[in-house]
Amino acid sequence: MRRAEVQRTTLETMINVEFTLDGNGEFSGTSGIGFFDHMLKLFCKFGGFNLNLSCQGDLEVDDHHTVEDIGLVLGEAFNKALGDKKGIARFASGFYPMDEALILIAVDISGRPYLAFEADFPPVLAGKFNYQMIEEFFRAFVQKAGITLHVREIAGKNLHHKAEAIFKGVGRTLKIAVSVEGDELPSTKGVI
C-alpha cells in the first residue's frame, strides 16, 4: 500500500498528516477552516485518497500559515507515498465542470515542481477561508510533491463552483497520473 505519514511543527502551525494514495476517498480530521476542509474532502473523494489531518494553526492571525503549511505537508506525504514511482502513468489531464465553471487540470509527476495557475479569485472570504489561498495551497503542494501542475479557468463566475471544480479536478487527475500501468520508471532519463 502506498502510504506516508508526515509531521511539521513551526511557531505558526503543528500539522500531522496520514496519507494513502490507494484509499477509498476518506477525509478525517480538520484544518480548523470549514471551507478548506470541504475542499480537502473533495480532493480525497475524487482522487481516491485517504487523508487523516491533525492541525493546530494560528487562525487568530488568518488562514495563510495553516493553508500553506498543510499544502507543504500534504505534498511531502504525496511524494513519499509514491515511493520509487515505477509503473505510474505519470501524465494526466482533463476538463472538469461544476455548473457554469469549467477548469482544465494537467499534471506531470516529473520531479520538477512547477505551478501554472490561471484562475480568477478576488480576495474575498468563504467563512474564514480567503479564496486567494487556493493558489498558495497548490503552490506549496507542488513544491513538496515534486510535480508540475497546470490549473486553468476556462469559464466560471461563482467562486465556490470554481473552487470545487479545481479541487475535484486535481484529485481526479492525480488519481489517473499515479495509477500503476507497469513496472518501469516512466522516464527516458532513468530518474524522476
N, C-alpha and C positions, 0 to 999 in steps of 0.2 A: 504494500500500500504506500502510495506517495503522500507523505505526511511530514510536517515540520512544526516545531514549537519555537517561538522567538519572544524574547523579553527585551524591553527597553525602558530604562529609568533615567530621567533627567530632572532638573529642578522644576520643569513645567509639566511633565507627564510621567505616569507609570503605566506601562502597557504590556499585557501578555496576550499572545495570540497562539491558538492551536488551530492549524490549518490542514485540511485534507483535500487534495486535488480530486480524488476519485470518491467523492462522497455522494450524498443524496440531496444536496441543496439546502442544508440546515444552517441557520444562523442563530447563535445564542450569545447572551451577554448584552452589553450596552456600551456605547461610546459616551453616554450622557447627553447625547443630542438626538432627539426623536427622529427628525427628518433624515439625518445621516444614517441612523440605524435602519430606517426604511430602505434607503438606497443600498446599504450593505446586504440587506436581506434579499433584494432583487438581484444583486451581483452574484450572490451564492446560489439562489434558486435557479437562475438561468445558466450558471456555469457548472452546476452540479457539484459545487464546492461545499465543504463543511467548514464553518468558522465559529470558534468559541473565542469571544473577545472579553478581556477584562481591562478596564481603563479608568484611570483617575487622572483628570486633566484640569488645568487652571481655567475652567469655564467662566470664572468670575472676571477674567480678562476679556476673552472672547473665544471663538471656536477655532482659531487658526492653529495653535500649537497642537491641539487634540487631533484635528483632522489630518494635518500634515504628518504628525508622528505615527498615526495609525497607517497612513499610506506607506511610510518607510518600513514599519514592522511587517505589514501585510506583504509588501513587495519582497522583503527578505525571506519571509516564510514561503512565498510562492516559488522563489528561486531555489531554496533548499529542498522543497518538496519535489521539484523537477529532477533532482539527482543529476545523473550524467547526461540526461536529455536524449539518450539513444532511442531511436524509433519514433520520436514525436513528429507530428505533421509539420510543425514549426510555423507555417504561414496560415492565416485565415482572414477572411473579410466578409462583410455583409452590410446590408441596409436594414435599419431597424425602425419601424414606425411606432408611434404612440399618438393616436388620433391625428391631429394636424402636423405633429412633429415627425420629422424623418432625419435619421442620423446615420452617417457612414462610419463604420469602425473597421480598421485594418490593423493587423498585428503581425510582427515578425519576432519570434523568440530567438534573437540574434546574438545576445551577449553584449549588445551595444545599446545603452539606454538613450532613448530619444522620444520626446513627446511633441507631436504636431496637433495642437488643439485649436480648432476654429469653430467656436460656438459662442453665441452672444448671451452672456449672463450679466445683467447690471448688478450693482452692489445692493441688493435687497435681501431681506431675511425670509426664510421659511421656518417659523418658530425661532430657534436660536441659531439656525444654520444660514450662513451667508452663501448665496448661490455661487459667488466667485471662488469659493473654496473647492468647487468640483475640479477645476483645472489644477489647483495646488495639490489636491489629493492624488490625482493621476500623475502629476509631475514627480511627486515623492515615490509613488508606487513603481513607476518605470525605472527610476534611478536604482532602486534596490533589486527589482525583479530582473533587470538587465534585458529589457525588451524595447522594441520600437513600437509605439502606439500612435495611430492616427485617429483622431476624432473630428468629424466634420459635420456641422449642421447643414443639412440640405434645405430643410423647411422647418418652421415652428414659430409659435407665438407664446404659448403657455409654458412658463418656466418649469413647472412641475412635470409636464409631459416631456419636455426636452431632457430634463434630468433623468427621468425614468428610462427613456429610450437609450440614453448613454450608458447607464449602469447595467441595464438588461443586455444591451448590445455588447458591451465589453465582456461581461460574464460569458455570454454565448460564444463570442468569437474566441476567447481564450480556451473555452472548453474544446472547440474544434482544433485549435493550434496545439494543445497538449495531448490530444488523443494519440494513442500508440498505433502506428501503422506498420512497424517492422522492428528491426533490432540494430539498425545502423544509425550513426550520427548524421543528421540531415545537414551536412556541410561539406563542400569540396575542399575546405581548408583543413578538415580533420579536427576542428575545435569550434565550440560556440562560446 
